Amino acid sequence: MKTNDLKKGARIRLRNGWYGTIADNKKGDIRMAEVEGTFTEIGSVYAYDIVAALVAGDWVVVEHTKKQLKLQATLQALGI
């Protein structure tokens, strides 16, 4: 499953172990999500930080586009 296939309401697991719910139907490098971490809040999430999605009761690994992986490498090189 690609990150662009995630629709509003989809449950996700992030790279840091937190869970969330997609809050938009957009596609691209940044998605809006309600993240359940230390606090529950809605905000932007880099698509490359989404590692799995709940589909029909099973966690499915999320694949990233080349552009999303390039963005990740660029931000890591900048220390962000």
C-alpha positions in Angstrom: 0.0 0.0 0.0 1.3 3.5 -0.9 0.9 6.5 1.4 -1.2 8.2 -1.3 -3.8 5.3 -1.0 -4.5 6.3 2.6 -7.9 7.9 3.0 -9.5 10.0 5.7 -10.1 7.9 8.8 -7.4 5.3 8.1 -5.5 4.1 11.2 -1.8 4.4 10.9 1.3 3.5 12.9 4.2 6.0 12.8 8.0 5.3 12.8 8.3 6.3 16.4 5.7 3.8 17.5 2.8 6.2 18.0 -0.6 5.6 16.4 -2.9 8.0 14.6 -5.8 8.6 12.2 -5.5 10.2 8.8 -7.5 13.5 8.8 -7.4 14.4 5.1 -7.7 12.9 1.6 -4.7 14.6 0.1 -1.7 13.0 -1.5 1.9 13.9 -1.2 4.8 14.3 1.2 2.9 15.7 4.1 -0.4 14.4 5.5 -2.7 15.7 8.3 -3.3 13.2 11.1 -4.7 13.0 14.6 -1.7 11.6 16.4 -2.0 9.8 19.7 1.4 10.3 21.4 2.2 12.0 24.7 -0.8 14.1 23.9 -3.5 13.6 21.2 -3.4 16.4 18.7 -4.0 17.0 15.0 -1.1 18.2 12.8 1.1 17.6 9.8 3.0 14.3 9.5 5.7 13.5 6.9 4.5 10.6 4.8 7.8 8.8 5.2 7.1 8.5 8.9 4.0 6.4 8.3 5.2 2.8 8.4 1.9 0.8 8.6 -1.8 1.1 8.0 -4.7 -0.9 9.5 -6.6 -2.6 6.6 -9.4 -5.0 7.3 -8.1 -5.8 10.8 -4.5 -6.4 9.7 -1.5 -4.1 9.8 -0.1 -3.6 6.2 3.4 -2.2 5.5 3.2 1.2 3.8 5.5 1.8 0.8 6.9 5.2 0.1 7.5 7.0 -3.2 11.0 7.9 -4.4 10.1 11.5 -3.9 9.2 10.9 -0.2 12.4 8.9 0.4 14.4 11.7 -1.2 12.7 14.2 1.1 13.6 12.0 4.1 17.3 11.8 3.1 17.4 15.6 2.5 15.9 16.4 5.9 18.2 13.9 7.7 21.2 15.5 6.0 20.1 18.9 7.3 19.6 17.4 10.8 15.8 17.9 10.8 
